[in-house]
Amino acid sequence: MGIYHGNDLRKISGGLKSRHVKVKRKYLTGRYPLNPTVGNRTEVKVIRARGGNYKVRVKVAAEANVYIPSQKKTIRVKILKVLDNPSNRNLARRGVITRGAVIQTEAGKAVVTSRPGQDGVVNAVLVESS
């Protein structure tokens, strides 16, 4: 079941006084968010998108691609837990990984730069203490 993402509350232009009347369309539907969490093995979900394209979404993430700025290389490490989520502290409590979330990995603290619920992969940049 989809979510309607249209805006029926918009004011119509052209000096007309009547209410904005718009018919709901299939292309204005969306989906419920798939909140990726930390787990033992990575699980992904493949969804058919508009135009016959596909989206890969992460359901459960076990590993992340972590970029180390000082060495200029990327390594694949295990995710231990979600430390903080600046967008919503309740997401951090539930262990949900979103873009901007601070995760604890085997390499250290890292900030997620990808969108796991949209991209299908967890990419992060290591936060090095100076």
N, CA, C and O atoms as CSV, one atom per row, in Angstrom:
chain,resi,resn,atom,element,x,y,z
A,1,MET,N,N,0.844,-1.183,0.000
A,1,MET,CA,C,0.000,0.000,0.000
A,1,MET,C,C,0.883,1.238,0.000
A,1,MET,O,O,1.828,1.328,0.784
A,2,GLY,N,N,0.586,2.178,-0.861
A,2,GLY,CA,C,1.423,3.361,-1.009
A,2,GLY,C,C,0.948,4.525,-0.172
A,2,GLY,O,O,-0.132,4.497,0.419
A,3,ILE,N,N,1.779,5.546,-0.138
A,3,ILE,CA,C,1.461,6.791,0.556
A,3,ILE,C,C,1.315,7.872,-0.506
A,3,ILE,O,O,2.120,7.944,-1.435
A,4,TYR,N,N,0.307,8.702,-0.377
A,4,TYR,CA,C,0.087,9.785,-1.325
A,4,TYR,C,C,1.038,10.928,-1.008
A,4,TYR,O,O,1.034,11.455,0.105
A,5,HIS,N,N,1.855,11.312,-1.987
A,5,HIS,CA,C,2.843,12.366,-1.795
A,5,HIS,C,C,2.484,13.649,-2.531
A,5,HIS,O,O,3.328,14.533,-2.675
A,6,GLY,N,N,1.259,13.761,-2.992
A,6,GLY,CA,C,0.829,14.977,-3.667
A,6,GLY,C,C,0.482,16.055,-2.660
A,6,GLY,O,O,0.345,15.773,-1.470
A,7,ASN,N,N,0.339,17.282,-3.122
A,7,ASN,CA,C,-0.005,18.394,-2.247
A,7,ASN,C,C,-1.334,18.989,-2.711
A,7,ASN,O,O,-1.382,19.729,-3.693
A,8,ASP,N,N,-2.410,18.659,-1.995
A,8,ASP,CA,C,-3.732,19.164,-2.339
A,8,ASP,C,C,-4.054,20.475,-1.630
A,8,ASP,O,O,-5.114,21.057,-1.860
A,9,LEU,N,N,-3.160,20.941,-0.779
A,9,LEU,CA,C,-3.418,22.144,0.008
A,9,LEU,C,C,-2.839,23.393,-0.642
A,9,LEU,O,O,-2.874,24.474,-0.054
A,10,ARG,N,N,-2.311,23.250,-1.843
A,10,ARG,CA,C,-1.684,24.362,-2.533
A,10,ARG,C,C,-2.737,25.365,-3.006
A,10,ARG,O,O,-3.845,24.983,-3.382
A,11,LYS,N,N,-2.378,26.653,-2.983
A,11,LYS,CA,C,-3.276,27.698,-3.467
A,11,LYS,C,C,-3.175,27.755,-4.992
A,11,LYS,O,O,-2.076,27.777,-5.546
A,12,ILE,N,N,-4.304,27.778,-5.650
A,12,ILE,CA,C,-4.281,27.807,-7.104
A,12,ILE,C,C,-3.965,29.214,-7.594
A,12,ILE,O,O,-4.294,30.204,-6.940
A,13,SER,N,N,-3.328,29.285,-8.745
A,13,SER,CA,C,-2.902,30.574,-9.280
A,13,SER,C,C,-3.920,31.083,-10.293
A,13,SER,O,O,-4.879,30.388,-10.629
A,14,GLY,N,N,-3.703,32.282,-10.767
A,14,GLY,CA,C,-4.552,32.846,-11.809
A,14,GLY,C,C,-5.698,33.669,-11.272
A,14,GLY,O,O,-6.612,34.006,-12.024
A,15,GLY,N,N,-5.681,34.007,-9.988
A,15,GLY,CA,C,-6.721,34.853,-9.424
A,15,GLY,C,C,-8.036,34.143,-9.185
A,15,GLY,O,O,-9.041,34.790,-8.890
A,16,LEU,N,N,-8.050,32.813,-9.307
A,16,LEU,CA,C,-9.282,32.064,-9.086
A,16,LEU,C,C,-9.570,31.938,-7.588
A,16,LEU,O,O,-8.647,31.817,-6.783
A,17,LYS,N,N,-10.839,31.966,-7.225
A,17,LYS,CA,C,-11.218,31.956,-5.818
A,17,LYS,C,C,-11.602,30.563,-5.312
A,17,LYS,O,O,-11.732,30.348,-4.107
A,18,SER,N,N,-11.781,29.625,-6.236
A,18,SER,CA,C,-12.243,28.307,-5.816
A,18,SER,C,C,-11.106,27.470,-5.241
A,18,SER,O,O,-9.937,27.848,-5.317
A,19,ARG,N,N,-11.472,26.327,-4.665
A,19,ARG,CA,C,-10.507,25.431,-4.033
A,19,ARG,C,C,-9.738,24.650,-5.099
A,19,ARG,O,O,-10.258,24.354,-6.175
A,20,HIS,N,N,-8.497,24.329,-4.773
A,20,HIS,CA,C,-7.658,23.524,-5.662
A,20,HIS,C,C,-8.205,22.103,-5.715
A,20,HIS,O,O,-8.259,21.424,-4.689
A,21,VAL,N,N,-8.603,21.652,-6.878
A,21,VAL,CA,C,-9.151,20.305,-7.037
A,21,VAL,C,C,-8.187,19.520,-7.917
A,21,VAL,O,O,-7.925,19.899,-9.059
A,22,LYS,N,N,-7.664,18.426,-7.379
A,22,LYS,CA,C,-6.716,17.618,-8.119
A,22,LYS,C,C,-7.021,16.145,-7.881
A,22,LYS,O,O,-7.334,15.735,-6.763
A,23,VAL,N,N,-6.928,15.375,-8.923
A,23,VAL,CA,C,-7.175,13.944,-8.822
A,23,VAL,C,C,-5.879,13.250,-8.431
A,23,VAL,O,O,-4.813,13.578,-8.953
A,24,LYS,N,N,-5.967,12.291,-7.512
A,24,LYS,CA,C,-4.781,11.530,-7.117
A,24,LYS,C,C,-4.299,10.681,-8.287
A,24,LYS,O,O,-5.092,10.052,-8.988
A,25,ARG,N,N,-2.984,10.679,-8.481
A,25,ARG,CA,C,-2.385,9.937,-9.584
A,25,ARG,C,C,-1.426,8.873,-9.060
A,25,ARG,O,O,-0.861,9.000,-7.974
A,26,LYS,N,N,-1.261,7.840,-9.847
A,26,LYS,CA,C,-0.382,6.733,-9.466
A,26,LYS,C,C,1.065,7.199,-9.273
A,26,LYS,O,O,1.761,6.711,-8.382
A,27,TYR,N,N,1.517,8.146,-10.110
A,27,TYR,CA,C,2.910,8.590,-10.019
A,27,TYR,C,C,3.180,9.461,-8.792
A,27,TYR,O,O,4.334,9.786,-8.515
A,28,LEU,N,N,2.140,9.844,-8.054
A,28,LEU,CA,C,2.320,10.624,-6.835
A,28,LEU,C,C,2.370,9.754,-5.579
A,28,LEU,O,O,2.399,10.278,-4.465
A,29,THR,N,N,2.380,8.421,-5.752
A,29,THR,CA,C,2.444,7.539,-4.585
A,29,THR,C,C,3.889,7.321,-4.162
A,29,THR,O,O,4.809,7.405,-4.974
A,30,GLY,N,N,4.066,7.046,-2.907
A,30,GLY,CA,C,5.376,6.732,-2.355
A,30,GLY,C,C,5.293,5.448,-1.563
A,30,GLY,O,O,4.316,4.707,-1.667
A,31,ARG,N,N,6.325,5.184,-0.766
A,31,ARG,CA,C,6.341,3.977,0.057
A,31,ARG,C,C,6.715,4.338,1.485
A,31,ARG,O,O,7.276,5.400,1.756
A,32,TYR,N,N,6.388,3.427,2.387
A,32,TYR,CA,C,6.790,3.598,3.775
A,32,TYR,C,C,8.306,3.449,3.873
A,32,TYR,O,O,8.893,2.673,3.120
A,33,PRO,N,N,8.958,4.184,4.794
A,33,PRO,CA,C,10.414,4.066,4.896
A,33,PRO,C,C,10.822,2.704,5.451
A,33,PRO,O,O,10.168,2.160,6.341
A,34,LEU,N,N,11.900,2.170,4.917
A,34,LEU,CA,C,12.458,0.912,5.393
A,34,LEU,C,C,13.654,1.292,6.253
A,34,LEU,O,O,14.712,1.635,5.727
A,35,ASN,N,N,13.495,1.234,7.561
A,35,ASN,CA,C,14.535,1.713,8.465
A,35,ASN,C,C,15.614,0.653,8.658
A,35,ASN,O,O,15.375,-0.349,9.332
A,36,PRO,N,N,16.821,0.859,8.070
A,36,PRO,CA,C,17.887,-0.128,8.187
A,36,PRO,C,C,18.449,-0.175,9.602
A,36,PRO,O,O,18.727,0.866,10.199
A,37,THR,N,N,18.615,-1.369,10.134
A,37,THR,CA,C,19.141,-1.552,11.480
A,37,THR,C,C,20.451,-2.323,11.427
A,37,THR,O,O,20.866,-2.781,10.362
A,38,VAL,N,N,21.105,-2.465,12.580
A,38,VAL,CA,C,22.359,-3.201,12.688
A,38,VAL,C,C,22.035,-4.655,13.028
A,38,VAL,O,O,21.202,-4.929,13.892
A,39,GLY,N,N,22.699,-5.577,12.344
A,39,GLY,CA,C,22.465,-6.999,12.594
A,39,GLY,C,C,23.702,-7.831,12.335
A,39,GLY,O,O,24.793,-7.303,12.122
A,40,ASN,N,N,23.513,-9.154,12.356
A,40,ASN,CA,C,24.643,-10.073,12.171
A,40,ASN,C,C,25.009,-10.277,10.710
A,40,ASN,O,O,26.187,-10.424,10.384
A,41,ARG,N,N,24.007,-10.289,9.819
A,41,ARG,CA,C,24.306,-10.395,8.395
A,41,ARG,C,C,23.458,-9.405,7.612
A,41,ARG,O,O,22.341,-9.068,8.003
A,42,THR,N,N,24.014,-8.949,6.501
A,42,THR,CA,C,23.345,-7.919,5.707
A,42,THR,C,C,22.178,-8.514,4.924
A,42,THR,O,O,22.315,-9.544,4.264
A,43,GLU,N,N,21.023,-7.842,5.010
A,43,GLU,CA,C,19.851,-8.237,4.239
A,43,GLU,C,C,19.421,-7.037,3.396
A,43,GLU,O,O,19.326,-5.916,3.895
A,44,VAL,N,N,19.165,-7.288,2.123
A,44,VAL,CA,C,18.706,-6.224,1.234
A,44,VAL,C,C,17.362,-6.607,0.639
A,44,VAL,O,O,17.016,-7.785,0.561
A,45,LYS,N,N,16.614,-5.601,0.224
A,45,LYS,CA,C,15.318,-5.809,-0.402
A,45,LYS,C,C,15.329,-5.085,-1.738
A,45,LYS,O,O,15.649,-3.898,-1.802
A,46,VAL,N,N,14.983,-5.794,-2.802
A,46,VAL,CA,C,14.942,-5.210,-4.134
A,46,VAL,C,C,13.502,-4.825,-4.442
A,46,VAL,O,O,12.596,-5.653,-4.349
A,47,ILE,N,N,13.297,-3.557,-4.812
A,47,ILE,CA,C,11.967,-3.019,-5.066
A,47,ILE,C,C,11.901,-2.516,-6.501
A,47,ILE,O,O,12.839,-1.889,-6.991
A,48,ARG,N,N,10.790,-2.794,-7.170
A,48,ARG,CA,C,10.595,-2.263,-8.512
A,48,ARG,C,C,10.172,-0.810,-8.390
A,48,ARG,O,O,9.220,-0.492,-7.677
A,49,ALA,N,N,10.876,0.070,-9.084
A,49,ALA,CA,C,10.594,1.504,-9.038
A,49,ALA,C,C,9.894,1.917,-10.326
A,49,ALA,O,O,9.617,1.085,-11.189
A,50,ARG,N,N,9.616,3.189,-10.443
A,50,ARG,CA,C,8.913,3.720,-11.602
A,50,ARG,C,C,9.771,3.587,-12.863
A,50,ARG,O,O,10.982,3.807,-12.824
A,51,GLY,N,N,9.148,3.234,-13.953
A,51,GLY,CA,C,9.849,3.072,-15.212
A,51,GLY,C,C,10.511,1.724,-15.364
A,51,GLY,O,O,11.335,1.545,-16.261
A,52,GLY,N,N,10.173,0.762,-14.509
A,52,GLY,CA,C,10.765,-0.570,-14.595
A,52,GLY,C,C,12.141,-0.650,-13.975
A,52,GLY,O,O,12.811,-1.676,-14.095
A,53,ASN,N,N,12.579,0.408,-13.313
A,53,ASN,CA,C,13.876,0.408,-12.654
A,53,ASN,C,C,13.776,-0.310,-11.320
A,53,ASN,O,O,12.683,-0.640,-10.861
A,54,TYR,N,N,14.929,-0.550,-10.699
A,54,TYR,CA,C,14.952,-1.240,-9.419
A,54,TYR,C,C,15.704,-0.411,-8.394
A,54,TYR,O,O,16.674,0.276,-8.714
A,55,LYS,N,N,15.234,-0.491,-7.143
A,55,LYS,CA,C,15.933,0.119,-6.016
A,55,LYS,C,C,16.349,-1.001,-5.082
A,55,LYS,O,O,15.574,-1.923,-4.823
A,56,VAL,N,N,17.559,-0.924,-4.582
A,56,VAL,CA,C,18.030,-1.891,-3.594
A,56,VAL,C,C,18.043,-1.180,-2.251
A,56,VAL,O,O,18.694,-0.147,-2.092
A,57,ARG,N,N,17.321,-1.737,-1.289
A,57,ARG,CA,C,17.247,-1.129,0.035
A,57,ARG,C,C,17.855,-2.060,1.071
A,57,ARG,O,O,17.671,-3.275,0.998
A,58,VAL,N,N,18.571,-1.506,2.026
A,58,VAL,CA,C,19.144,-2.306,3.104
A,58,VAL,C,C,18.111,-2.449,4.210
A,58,VAL,O,O,17.565,-1.456,4.691
A,59,LYS,N,N,17.843,-3.691,4.613
A,59,LYS,CA,C,16.960,-3.944,5.752
A,59,LYS,C,C,17.791,-4.070,7.026
A,59,LYS,O,O,17.501,-3.447,8.047
A,60,VAL,N,N,18.837,-4.897,6.933
A,60,VAL,CA,C,19.748,-5.122,8.064
A,60,VAL,C,C,21.170,-4.986,7.538
A,60,VAL,O,O,21.516,-5.573,6.513
A,61,ALA,N,N,21.995,-4.208,8.242
A,61,ALA,CA,C,23.384,-3.985,7.822
A,61,ALA,C,C,24.338,-4.588,8.840
A,61,ALA,O,O,24.175,-4.392,10.044
A,62,ALA,N,N,25.332,-5.320,8.358
A,62,ALA,CA,C,26.341,-5.910,9.227
A,62,ALA,C,C,27.696,-5.235,9.033
A,62,ALA,O,O,28.490,-5.134,9.968
A,63,GLU,N,N,27.955,-4.770,7.792
A,63,GLU,CA,C,29.248,-4.181,7.472
A,63,GLU,C,C,29.073,-2.833,6.783
A,63,GLU,O,O,28.016,-2.528,6.230
A,64,ALA,N,N,30.128,-2.043,6.831
A,64,ALA,CA,C,30.119,-0.731,6.175
A,64,ALA,C,C,31.436,-0.530,5.441
A,64,ALA,O,O,32.477,-1.039,5.856
A,65,ASN,N,N,31.377,0.218,4.344
A,65,ASN,CA,C,32.585,0.632,3.631
A,65,ASN,C,C,33.054,1.936,4.263
A,65,ASN,O,O,32.416,2.975,4.093
A,66,VAL,N,N,34.153,1.886,4.982
A,66,VAL,CA,C,34.644,3.054,5.735
A,66,VAL,C,C,35.869,3.627,5.047
A,66,VAL,O,O,36.853,2.927,4.810
A,67,TYR,N,N,35.792,4.925,4.727
A,67,TYR,CA,C,36.899,5.642,4.117
A,67,TYR,C,C,37.758,6.259,5.214
A,67,TYR,O,O,37.247,6.934,6.108
A,68,ILE,N,N,39.076,6.021,5.141
A,68,ILE,CA,C,40.015,6.589,6.110
A,68,ILE,C,C,40.751,7.733,5.428
A,68,ILE,O,O,41.588,7.498,4.556
A,69,PRO,N,N,40.443,8.993,5.824
A,69,PRO,CA,C,41.026,10.149,5.126
A,69,PRO,C,C,42.547,10.239,5.199
A,69,PRO,O,O,43.182,10.638,4.223
A,70,SER,N,N,43.147,9.876,6.340
A,70,SER,CA,C,44.596,10.021,6.480
A,70,SER,C,C,45.349,9.044,5.573
A,70,SER,O,O,46.404,9.385,5.039
A,71,GLN,N,N,44.814,7.834,5.397
A,71,GLN,CA,C,45.477,6.837,4.544
A,71,GLN,C,C,44.960,6.869,3.108
A,71,GLN,O,O,45.538,6.245,2.218
A,72,LYS,N,N,43.870,7.597,2.892
A,72,LYS,CA,C,43.224,7.705,1.585
A,72,LYS,C,C,42.873,6.333,1.014
A,72,LYS,O,O,43.141,6.039,-0.151
A,73,LYS,N,N,42.266,5.501,1.862
A,73,LYS,CA,C,41.809,4.202,1.383
A,73,LYS,C,C,40.516,3.812,2.083
A,73,LYS,O,O,40.170,4.353,3.133
A,74,THR,N,N,39.811,2.864,1.482
A,74,THR,CA,C,38.527,2.408,2.001
A,74,THR,C,C,38.646,0.957,2.429
A,74,THR,O,O,39.209,0.127,1.715
A,75,ILE,N,N,38.101,0.660,3.618
A,75,ILE,CA,C,38.100,-0.717,4.112
A,75,ILE,C,C,36.674,-1.115,4.476
A,75,ILE,O,O,35.827,-0.269,4.763
A,76,ARG,N,N,36.431,-2.424,4.457
A,76,ARG,CA,C,35.110,-2.953,4.806
A,76,ARG,C,C,35.199,-3.511,6.218
A,76,ARG,O,O,35.926,-4.471,6.474
A,77,VAL,N,N,34.440,-2.892,7.142
A,77,VAL,CA,C,34.515,-3.289,8.550
A,77,VAL,C,C,33.130,-3.585,9.110
A,77,VAL,O,O,32.113,-3.200,8.533
A,78,LYS,N,N,33.111,-4.273,10.239
A,78,LYS,CA,C,31.858,-4.659,10.893
A,78,LYS,C,C,31.293,-3.465,11.676
A,78,LYS,O,O,32.029,-2.722,12.325
A,79,ILE,N,N,29.969,-3.305,11.595
A,79,ILE,CA,C,29.291,-2.262,12.373
A,79,ILE,C,C,28.947,-2.842,13.730
A,79,ILE,O,O,28.351,-3.916,13.816
A,80,LEU,N,N,29.321,-2.139,14.796
A,80,LEU,CA,C,29.037,-2.617,16.148
A,80,LEU,C,C,27.717,-2.072,16.668
A,80,LEU,O,O,26.880,-2.828,17.162
A,81,LYS,N,N,27.524,-0.734,16.557
A,81,LYS,CA,C,26.253,-0.141,16.994
A,81,LYS,C,C,26.128,1.281,16.473
A,81,LYS,O,O,27.082,1.862,15.955
A,82,VAL,N,N,24.924,1.829,16.625
A,82,VAL,CA,C,24.667,3.219,16.251
A,82,VAL,C,C,24.852,4.067,17.510
A,82,VAL,O,O,24.181,3.844,18.518
A,83,LEU,N,N,25.756,5.031,17.448
A,83,LEU,CA,C,26.038,5.879,18.611
A,83,LEU,C,C,25.103,7.080,18.681
A,83,LEU,O,O,24.546,7.379,19.737
A,84,ASP,N,N,24.933,7.771,17.547
A,84,ASP,CA,C,24.156,9.010,17.547
A,84,ASP,C,C,23.529,9.203,16.177
A,84,ASP,O,O,24.056,8.758,15.158
A,85,ASN,N,N,22.382,9.882,16.185
A,85,ASN,CA,C,21.737,10.246,14.938
A,85,ASN,C,C,21.244,11.686,15.091
A,85,ASN,O,O,20.252,11.928,15.778
A,86,PRO,N,N,21.927,12.645,14.458
A,86,PRO,CA,C,21.574,14.054,14.643
A,86,PRO,C,C,20.159,14.398,14.195
A,86,PRO,O,O,19.563,15.342,14.715
A,87,SER,N,N,19.610,13.651,13.239
A,87,SER,CA,C,18.278,13.967,12.745
A,87,SER,C,C,17.200,13.612,13.763
A,87,SER,O,O,16.198,14.320,13.873
A,88,ASN,N,N,17.392,12.523,14.508
A,88,ASN,CA,C,16.374,12.087,15.458
A,88,ASN,C,C,17.016,11.160,16.480
A,88,ASN,O,O,17.559,10.118,16.114
A,89,ARG,N,N,16.961,11.524,17.749
A,89,ARG,CA,C,17.610,10.707,18.775
A,89,ARG,C,C,16.899,9.372,18.984
A,89,ARG,O,O,17.510,8.414,19.458
A,90,ASN,N,N,15.611,9.302,18.634
A,90,ASN,CA,C,14.893,8.041,18.755
A,90,ASN,C,C,15.391,7.015,17.744
A,90,ASN,O,O,15.353,5.815,18.015
A,91,LEU,N,N,15.856,7.468,16.587
A,91,LEU,CA,C,16.427,6.548,15.609
A,91,LEU,C,C,17.704,5.918,16.148
A,91,LEU,O,O,17.962,4.740,15.900
A,92,ALA,N,N,18.505,6.686,16.880
A,92,ALA,CA,C,19.737,6.154,17.465
A,92,ALA,C,C,19.420,5.119,18.533
A,92,ALA,O,O,20.116,4.110,18.642
A,93,ARG,N,N,18.391,5.353,19.310
A,93,ARG,CA,C,17.975,4.384,20.341
A,93,ARG,C,C,17.539,3.065,19.715
A,93,ARG,O,O,17.825,1.988,20.238
A,94,ARG,N,N,16.843,3.168,18.589
A,94,ARG,CA,C,16.347,1.970,17.911
A,94,ARG,C,C,17.408,1.301,17.044
A,94,ARG,O,O,17.193,0.201,16.535
A,95,GLY,N,N,18.567,1.969,16.872
A,95,GLY,CA,C,19.646,1.398,16.073
A,95,GLY,C,C,19.430,1.534,14.584
A,95,GLY,O,O,19.902,0.701,13.810
A,96,VAL,N,N,18.716,2.581,14.169
A,96,VAL,CA,C,18.421,2.796,12.749
A,96,VAL,C,C,19.569,3.576,12.115
A,96,VAL,O,O,20.021,4.588,12.650
A,97,ILE,N,N,20.031,3.086,10.964
A,97,ILE,CA,C,21.139,3.737,10.252
A,97,ILE,C,C,20.567,4.608,9.148
A,97,ILE,O,O,19.901,4.111,8.241
A,98,THR,N,N,20.826,5.909,9.223
A,98,THR,CA,C,20.436,6.837,8.172
A,98,THR,C,C,21.655,7.678,7.802
A,98,THR,O,O,22.713,7.562,8.420
A,99,ARG,N,N,21.494,8.518,6.796
A,99,ARG,CA,C,22.589,9.396,6.393
A,99,ARG,C,C,22.863,10.387,7.529
A,99,ARG,O,O,21.932,10.992,8.061
A,100,GLY,N,N,24.128,10.553,7.898
A,100,GLY,CA,C,24.504,11.446,8.981
A,100,GLY,C,C,24.614,10.759,10.329
A,100,GLY,O,O,25.075,11.372,11.291
A,101,ALA,N,N,24.201,9.499,10.426
A,101,ALA,CA,C,24.273,8.781,11.692
A,101,ALA,C,C,25.725,8.467,12.032
A,101,ALA,O,O,26.528,8.172,11.147
A,102,VAL,N,N,26.055,8.531,13.317
A,102,VAL,CA,C,27.400,8.186,13.790
A,102,VAL,C,C,27.358,6.733,14.240
A,102,VAL,O,O,26.599,6.372,15.140
A,103,ILE,N,N,28.184,5.898,13.601
A,103,ILE,CA,C,28.199,4.476,13.933
A,103,ILE,C,C,29.546,4.088,14.539
A,103,ILE,O,O,30.578,4.684,14.231
A,104,GLN,N,N,29.511,3.083,15.403
A,104,GLN,CA,C,30.741,2.538,15.986
A,104,GLN,C,C,31.127,1.317,15.166
A,104,GLN,O,O,30.353,0.366,15.059
A,105,THR,N,N,32.325,1.342,14.586
A,105,THR,CA,C,32.810,0.214,13.797
A,105,THR,C,C,34.071,-0.335,14.441
A,105,THR,O,O,34.567,0.210,15.428
A,106,GLU,N,N,34.585,-1.420,13.873
A,106,GLU,CA,C,35.841,-1.990,14.378
A,106,GLU,C,C,37.017,-1.060,14.127
A,106,GLU,O,O,38.032,-1.147,14.819
A,107,ALA,N,N,36.895,-0.166,13.145
A,107,ALA,CA,C,37.956,0.801,12.845
A,107,ALA,C,C,37.837,2.055,13.703
A,107,ALA,O,O,38.794,2.824,13.795
A,108,GLY,N,N,36.686,2.281,14.334
A,108,GLY,CA,C,36.441,3.469,15.149
A,108,GLY,C,C,35.112,4.108,14.781
A,108,GLY,O,O,34.284,3.501,14.102
A,109,LYS,N,N,34.917,5.344,15.239
A,109,LYS,CA,C,33.680,6.075,14.935
A,109,LYS,C,C,33.679,6.515,13.482
A,109,LYS,O,O,34.705,6.914,12.931
A,110,ALA,N,N,32.493,6.431,12.871
A,110,ALA,CA,C,32.367,6.847,11.473
A,110,ALA,C,C,31.006,7.488,11.265
A,110,ALA,O,O,30.039,7.158,11.952
A,111,VAL,N,N,30.941,8.412,10.304
A,111,VAL,CA,C,29.694,9.088,9.953
A,111,VAL,C,C,29.208,8.525,8.619
A,111,VAL,O,O,29.962,8.468,7.647
A,112,VAL,N,N,27.950,8.112,8.584
A,112,VAL,CA,C,27.375,7.514,7.375
A,112,VAL,C,C,27.142,8.601,6.329
A,112,VAL,O,O,26.517,9.624,6.610
A,113,THR,N,N,27.656,8.366,5.111
A,113,THR,CA,C,27.516,9.340,4.026
A,113,THR,C,C,26.527,8.885,2.959
A,113,THR,O,O,26.044,9.711,2.185
A,114,SER,N,N,26.217,7.601,2.901
A,114,SER,CA,C,25.247,7.109,1.917
A,114,SER,C,C,23.862,7.063,2.548
A,114,SER,O,O,23.696,7.308,3.743
A,115,ARG,N,N,22.865,6.740,1.713
A,115,ARG,CA,C,21.492,6.599,2.203
A,115,ARG,C,C,21.125,5.122,2.092
A,115,ARG,O,O,20.662,4.679,1.041
A,116,PRO,N,N,21.327,4.355,3.167
A,116,PRO,CA,C,21.155,2.900,3.098
A,116,PRO,C,C,19.761,2.460,2.668
A,116,PRO,O,O,19.619,1.439,1.994
A,117,GLY,N,N,18.735,3.212,3.045
A,117,GLY,CA,C,17.376,2.862,2.656
A,117,GLY,C,C,17.086,3.139,1.192
A,117,GLY,O,O,16.050,2.718,0.678
A,118,GLN,N,N,18.000,3.851,0.501
A,118,GLN,CA,C,17.810,4.179,-0.913
A,118,GLN,C,C,18.899,3.571,-1.798
A,118,GLN,O,O,18.627,3.148,-2.921
A,119,ASP,N,N,20.135,3.528,-1.288
A,119,ASP,CA,C,21.278,3.117,-2.098
A,119,ASP,C,C,21.566,1.626,-2.025
A,119,ASP,O,O,22.103,1.050,-2.971
A,120,GLY,N,N,21.219,1.003,-0.921
A,120,GLY,CA,C,21.479,-0.427,-0.769
A,120,GLY,C,C,22.865,-0.743,-0.241
A,120,GLY,O,O,23.285,-1.900,-0.260
A,121,VAL,N,N,23.582,0.268,0.231
A,121,VAL,CA,C,24.920,0.061,0.774
A,121,VAL,C,C,25.183,1.092,1.872
A,121,VAL,O,O,24.624,2.188,1.847
A,122,VAL,N,N,26.042,0.731,2.840
A,122,VAL,CA,C,26.393,1.658,3.924
A,122,VAL,C,C,27.815,2.136,3.686
A,122,VAL,O,O,28.764,1.368,3.844
A,123,ASN,N,N,27.969,3.391,3.309
A,123,ASN,CA,C,29.275,4.024,3.147
A,123,ASN,C,C,29.459,5.028,4.275
A,123,ASN,O,O,28.512,5.716,4.655
A,124,ALA,N,N,30.673,5.115,4.814
A,124,ALA,CA,C,30.923,6.021,5.935
A,124,ALA,C,C,32.336,6.588,5.842
A,124,ALA,O,O,33.199,6.051,5.148
A,125,VAL,N,N,32.546,7.687,6.560
A,125,VAL,CA,C,33.874,8.312,6.649
A,125,VAL,C,C,34.315,8.262,8.102
A,125,VAL,O,O,33.565,8.653,8.996
A,126,LEU,N,N,35.515,7.786,8.337
A,126,LEU,CA,C,36.047,7.645,9.681
A,126,LEU,C,C,36.263,9.016,10.323
A,126,LEU,O,O,36.810,9.919,9.689
A,127,VAL,N,N,35.839,9.175,11.572
A,127,VAL,CA,C,36.034,10.412,12.317
A,127,VAL,C,C,37.298,10.227,13.127
A,127,VAL,O,O,37.312,9.476,14.103
A,128,GLU,N,N,38.365,10.912,12.726
A,128,GLU,CA,C,39.636,10.761,13.415
A,128,GLU,C,C,39.822,11.898,14.402
A,128,GLU,O,O,39.659,13.069,14.060
A,129,SER,N,N,40.164,11.539,15.625
A,129,SER,CA,C,40.385,12.565,16.640
A,129,SER,C,C,41.723,13.239,16.392
A,129,SER,O,O,42.731,12.586,16.123
A,130,SER,N,N,41.705,14.584,16.490
A,130,SER,CA,C,42.932,15.335,16.207
A,130,SER,C,C,43.624,15.778,17.463
A,130,SER,O,O,44.671,16.422,17.396
